[in-house]
Amino acid sequence: MATARERRDSLIDQESARLLGDFDERDEEAIIDDDDTDVGNGHNVSDQVAEQEVNELSTRALVTLFCSLYIGVFLCALDGTVIVTLVSHIASEFHEFRSVSWIATSYLIALAAFQPLYGKVSDIYGRKALLLFSNSAFAIGCVLCGIAPSLWFLVFARIVAGIGGGGLNSLSVITLSDLVPLRQRSLLHGIGSVLYNSGAAMGGVFGGLITDAIGWRWAFFIQVPFVVISAIAIQINLKSKPADEIQSSRLKRIDFAGSFTLVTALALFLLALSMGGNYLPWSHPIIFFLFPLSFAFLAAFVHIETKVAEEPVLPITFLKDRTIFGSALSNSFIFMISYSHLFYVPIYLIAVRGISATAAGTNIISNFIGTGIGAISTGSYMRATGKYYRIMIFNASVLFVGCLLVCTYGPTTATPVQVFYLLVPGIGFGSLLTSTLIALIASVPHEFQAVTTSIQYGFRATGSTIGVSMASAIFQNVLSSKLFTRITGTGSEEIIARVLDSVEEIEFLPEEYKPLVISSYLDACRGVFIFAAVLGFLNIISCAFMKEHTLHTTINRR
């Protein structure tokens, strides 16, 4: 008689064969309808998802549930950018200017490290339980941020909020995937992308207004009641199946070793990327130690997932499928591009064009508008046609063209031109957010969509952090090189140190140095924009690597 381990390996081998093209659509239906028991647990495979429904929701119920889920998504996005306008106030209060950027970095690292875990764990404990946990962690993190007595306590609080935020992001998409057919889901994901980007766009403005009115701590406190409302709405509106396992049985199904090694590997890798070139030189022994250590934990994770775990937290054999791999890689690229633009276009506007920070924030809103246009239009197209491949390739090309347009920014670029050039990559980014996610979900049977969605969200969050780190390294290296080449003579080192520390120092420089510093900043920003354009080209290749799959009109994919 086959052991649980052998039955699990047989199931994964069968799924890998399907993903590699040995099965056709009829085989997929056979897998979905299969009544074989789950590995080593005696449960039907389709029963892994506690909230999986076979009947479609009414429009009213769907709208109610969607709003319940995406309150959290909106707040998670807002919390990721709200810190931009709080940094100077927090640094002044705690007298920690050099370390204050850890407030943003810690949130992104926690988001990236924990996001991949939620899919499989929610298969075991149910979507509802994990959504309530995510809301609770996010709310607790916001409260701790508000009462933080020191900078490093605030960094810890941001980690707690990031753990919760990772679940709010990925589980909202996974839950909709349980309840809405693929064709209808494409438009909902488009609307969800608009809400996420609206939160990201409003974060800086919201933080600035609240800080000026009642203090930076209230920028975190005010979010808590809305998180509580989201949790109550989920408790009321999201139904869950009665538990058919005792607690100890559920705990045995969790891949603790895989989860620990994955989180540790990602956290160490992203920590090294964030510190290198910013807090420590790339040649520092700590950086040299962190990278090999992260790869060692990654190797341990791969071994555990392929040789040890009964139920892997991330079935990495799925990455053999060209659509899953291409979708995950594409998401990493587009988030690297997006964060490179959102961080360094404002620096270009302030340093080169000489406009205020508020005006710079206004000028990049076109990027978020473009994201909304791309997401909604692509979602509507996929819902109407049931196809995604052609529009995905088209918009990957739009994103690349937009990146090239941004590379042409110069000292005299007219404001309407600058705004339009940033709109174009926004359209491509928004479209790809929706189409690549739908492509990934369509490529696997219903019961595997949670873990594959987590894979993609893990690549998104990791891409965000890697993008910021690599763009920062390019910017700092080019800027330093150009400044030391162009500014020489008595007092040059002091001037260079001032403008490297703050872009605002340009205004107070002697007139003879201003053009040299401005041209150096332009070259540094252009280096980042060229980096984004290269990623845009690689993204086209990643998208072309994917395949067209059927977008079914029913949940059971008939």
N, C-alpha and C positions, 0 to 999 in steps of 0.2 A: 504494500500500500504506500502511495506517495506521501512523503512528509510535507509539512506546511511550507518548509523552505523550498522543496521541489515544486510544489504547486505555485508558489509565488514566482519562482524563476520561469516556470512554464508560461504564466500569464504575462510577465514582462517580455519574454521572448516573442510570444504571439503578438503583443502590441508593437514591439519594435519592428517585427516583420511587416505589419500593416503600415507602420509609419514609413518604412523604407520602400513601399510600393508593391509589396507582395500581395496585398489585399486590395479589393476594389470596394465600391460603395456598398455592395450587397454584404460583403464581409463585415463592414462597419455596422450595418444594421444587425447582423448576427451577434456581434459583440455587445451591442446595446441591449438586445433582447435576451441575452444569455442569462440563464438562471443559476449558473454555477456559483458556488459559495465563495465568499471573500477569503483571502489567504489566511489560513490558520485561525479563523474566527467563526466560521459557520454562518456568516452573514451574506445576503445577496449583495453583489458588487454595487448595484445601483442604490442600495440602502446606506452606503457610506456617507452620503450627503444628507444630513438630518432634515434640511428644509426643501429637498428636491420635490417639486410638484409635477404632476403629469397634466394638469388642467391649466389652461391659460387664465391669467387674472383678468377681471373686468377692467375697463379703462379707469374707472374711479379708484379701484383698489391699487392699480398699478401706479397712478399718479401719486396717491397717498404714500405708498411704499418708496417710490423714487425720491420724493421730497424728504422722507425720513432718513434715507441713506445719504443723500447728497448735502444735507446740512453739514455733516461731519467732513465730507470731502472738501466743501467750500472753506471751512474753518482750517482744515489741515493745510490747504494751499495758502490761505491768508497768513497763517502762523509761520510759514516758511519764508515769507518776504517782509513781515511786519517788523522784523528786527533791523532792517536797513536804516530806518529813521530813528531807531532807539539807541543805536550803538554809541553815539557821541554822548548822550545823556547818561547812559549806564557807565561808560568809561570815566566820566567826570565824577560820578557818585562814588565809585569803587576805587578810583585812582589806578586803573589797570588798563591803560590804553593799548599796550603792546599785546595783551592777551585777550582783548575783548572780542576778536573775531571768532574765538572758540564757541561763542554763543550760537553762531550760525552753523559752524562746522559740526559741532556735536549733534545738532538736530538732524542734519543731512546724513551723517554716518549712522545714527540709530535708525533712521528711516530706511536706509539701504540695507543694513545688516539684518533687520528683523522682518522686512516685508516678504521675503521669499518663504517664510515659515508658515504664514497664515493659511495658505491654501490647504495643505495636508492636515494641519491641526484642526481646521474647521471641518474637514471631512470626518474627523473622529468625534469632535465635540459639538459640531453643528455651527452653522453660520451665525445664528442668533446669539449664542453664548460668547463667541469670539467678537462679534460686533459690540456687545455690551461691555466686554473686557476692554476693547480698544477705546470706546468712548470714555470709560472710567479712567484708563491710564492717561488719555489725553487731558481730561479734566483735572486730574490730580497734578499732572505736569504743569498745567497753566496756573493752578493755585500756588504750587511751589515756586514758580517763576515770580509770581506777584509778591511773595513774602521773602524772597531770597535775601539773606543778610550779607552775602559776599558774592563775588564773581563766580567762584568755583562751585558754590552751591547752585547758582543760576545755571551753570553749564550742566550740572547733574540733573536739574529740573528739565532742561531742554532735552536731555537724553530720554527721560521718562515720557515727555510729550511726543518725542519722535517714535518711540516704541508704539504708542497708541496711534499716532498718525499713520504709520505704515499699515496698520490694520484697517483704518478708516478708508484708505485709498483702495487697497486691493480687494477687500471683502465686499465693498459696494458693487464693484464690477462682477465679482464671482456670484453674489446673490442674485443680481439681475440675470446672469447667465443661467441660473437654475430655473428661473420663472418666465423668461421671455424668449420666444423663438429668435433664431439668428437674424432673419430678415428684418423683424421689427426692432431687434436689439441695436442694429447699426445706428438708427436715428437717435435712440436713447443715449448711446455712448457718445454721439456727437454733442447732444445737449449737455451731458455730463462733463465733457471736455470744456465746453463754454463756461460752465459753473466753476470748474477747477481754475481755469485761467482768469476768470473774473476775480476769484479770491486772491490769486497771485498778483494780479494787477492792482487790486485795492489795498494790499497789505501795507505798502509804504505810506500811502496817503492816510489810511486809517491810523497807523501808528503815529504819524506826525501830528494829526489832529488831536488824538487822545493825549499824547504827551504834552502838547502845548496847553491843553485845557486843564487836565487833572493829574498829569504825571505818567511816566512810562509804565509803572506797575499795573495801571488800570487797563493797558492794552492787552494784558493777559487775563486779568480778572473778568473783563467784560465778555470774554469768549465762553466762560464757564456755564452761564445759564443756557446758552444756545446748545452747548454739548449735552446738557442735561435734558433739554427738550428733545434733541435727537435720540437720546437713549430711551426716553419714555415712549416716543413715537415708534421706535423699533420694537420695544417690548409689547406694545399694543397691536401693531400692524403686521409684524412678521411672525407667521405661524411656524411651529416646529413640531416634529414628530416626537412621540413619547420615547424616552430612552429605553433601549432594549439591552443595554449592557450595564453591569455594575461598574462603579468608579475604578476599581482596581484593574478590571479588564480593559477599560479605555486607556489607563495609564500605560499598560503593557504595550499598547499599539503605537505609542509615541516614540519616535526615533530620537531619543535624547542625545545620543552620541553624535548622530549626524547633524542635529540642530546646533549643538555646542560648537562643533568644528567649523560648520558653515558660518555662523555668526562671528566666531573668533577670527577666521580667515579674512572675511570681508572687513571687519572692524580694523584689524591690524594693517591690511593693505590700504584702506582709505585713510587711516591715520597717518601712515607714512607718506602718502601722496599729498595730504593736506599740510603736513609739517615741512616737507622737503621744499626748499626754495623760498619758503615764507617765514617759518620760525627758526629753521635750522638749514644750513647748507646741505646740498645733496650728498656731499662727501662725509657728512657727520656719521660717526659710528652708530648712533641710534637708528638712523635711516637705513644703514647697511644691515642692521640687525632685524629691523621690522619686516623688510621685504622677504628675506628668506624664511623667517618665521611664519609669515602669512602663507607662503607657498607650501610650507610643511603641513600646516593645518588644512590647506586645500587638498593636498595629496591624501591626508588622513580621511577627509570627507569623502573623496571619490572612492577610496577603499571601503569605507563603511557602507556607502550607498550601493555599491556593486557586489560586495562580498558578504556583508554582515547583516544589514538591516532587513527585517522581515517586511516592513512597510516603509520604504525610503521616504524621507521628508520631501526630497526632490528627485524623482526618477530621471537621472541624468541621461539615460539611454534615449529619452525623448529628443534630446538635442541632435540625435542622428538624423532626425527628420528635417528636410530642407526648409519646410515652411516654418516650423518652430524655431529652428536656428536662425533663419533669415529674419524672422519677425523680432526675435530677442535682440539680435545684433543691430537691426535697424533702429529699434527703440533706444539703444545705448547711444548710437550716433546722433539721432535727432535731439536727444536731451543734452548731449554735449554741445551741439550747435546752439540750441536755444539758450542755455545758460551762458555760453560765451558771448552771445549777442546782448543778453539782458544785463550782464555785468559790465561789459566794456563799451557798448554804444553810449551809455550815459557818461562814461569817462571821456570818450571822444568829444561829446557835446560840451562838457564842462571845460575840459583842458584846451581843446583845439578851437571850438566855436565860441567859447567864452560866455555861455549862457548859464543861468542859475540852475541849482539842483532841482528846483520845482519845475522849471521849464523843461529840463532834460527828462524828468519823469513824465511830463505831458507828451513829449515828442515820441516816446516809445510806446504809447498806448496803441498806436496803429498796429503794432505787432500782435497785441492781444485781440484786437478787432479782426485781424487776418486769421488768427487761430479759430475764432468763432465762425467766420465765414467758411473756412476750410472744413471744419468738423461737421457743421450742419449740412452743408451742400453735399459732402461725401456720404454722410449718413443717409440723406434723402435719396441719393443716387443708388446706393446699395440696397435700400429698402425697395425701390421701384424695380431694379433690374435683377437683383440677386447675384450681382457680379462685383468683384472688387479689384481684380488684378490690373486691368488697364488704367483705372483711375488712380490706383496706387503708384504705378510707374510714372504716370503723368505728373502727379503732385510731388513725387520724389524729384523729378526734373524741375518743377517749379521751385522747390526748396533750394536746389543747387543754383538755379539762376538768381534767386534772391540773395544767396550768399555771395555770388559774384558781384551783384549790384552794391552790396554793402562794402565790398572791398574797394569800390571806387570813391568812397567818402574822402573829401579833401577839405582844406581850410576854408574854401568858399562855396561849398555845396549848399544850394538853396534849401531852406527849411521844408517846403512842400516836396521837393525831390527826396530829401532825407527821410521824410515821413513815409512816402510811397515805397521807397526802396526797402524799408523795414516791414511794410505791410506784406510784401511778396513772400518772404520766407515764413511769415506767420501763417499764411494760407497753406503752404506746403506742410508745415509742422502740424497744424490742426487736422488736416486731412489724414496724415499718416498716423496720428494718434488713434483715430477711429478705424481706418482700414487695416492696419497691421494687427490690431487687437482682434478684429473680427476674423482675419485670415488665420490667426493662431488658434482661436477657439473652434473654427470650422474644421481644422485639420485633425482634431482628436474626438473620440467618442465623448458623450455627455459626462460620464463619470470621471473623466480625466481632466476636465476643463479647469477645475480649481487649482490643481498643482501647476498646470501649464501657464495659467494666468499669473500665478505667483512668480514663475520664472521670468515672465516678461516684466512684471513690476520690479523685480529685483534688478534686472538689467537697466530699467529706467532710472531707478534711484542711484545705482552705481555709476551710470553714465553721467548723471548730474554732478556728482562729486568729482569724478575723474575730469569732467569737462572744466569745472571751476579750477581744479588744481593745475591741469596742463595749460589752460589759458593764462593763469597767473604766472606760471613759470616762463612762458613765452614772453608775456608782457614785461615782466621784471627784467629778464635777461636783455631783451632788445632795448628797453628804455635805458638801462644802466650803460650798455655798450655805446649807444648814440650820445648820451650825455657826456660820458668821459672822452669821447672822440671830439665833440663839438665845443665843449666848454673847458677851456684851459686857462692857465695864468693864476695870478694871486687871488685867493679867495674862492677858487673854483670848487674845491672840495666841499666847502660850506654851502654853496649854492646848490650843488648836486644833492647833498644830503637833505636840504630843505625840500626840494621838489620831489625827491623820492619818497619822502615821508608824507607829503600832503599835496594834492593837486591845487588846493586853495592858495598855496604859496606863490603860484605863478603871478598872481595879481600884484604881489608886493616886490617883484624882482626889478632890478634896474632895466631900463628900456632896451639896452643893447643885448641883454640875455634872453628876453622874452621870445623872440622869433626862433632862437636856437632850441629853447626848451619846448616850445609848442610843436616844432617840427619833429622833435624826438618823441613826444607823446603821440603824434600822428603815426610815426613809423611803428611804434610799439602796438598801438591799437590795430593798425593794418596787419601786423604780424598775426594777431589773434584772429582777425577776420579771414585771412588767407588759410589759417588752420581750420576754421569752420568750413570754408569752401572745399577743402580737401576731404573733410568728413562728409560733406554733402555728396561728393562724387562716390565715395565708398558706400554711402547709403543707397544710391541708385543700384549698385551692384548687389547689395544685400536684398533689396526689394525684388530685383529681377530673379533672384535665387528661389523665391517662393513659387508655389503652385496655386492654381485656381481650384477652390473646393466649392461644393454646393452649399448655398445658404438656404437652409430649410425654413419652411413657414410654420412648423409645429415644433414643440419642445422635444418630442421624442424622435424628431428628424425623419419624418415620413414624407 
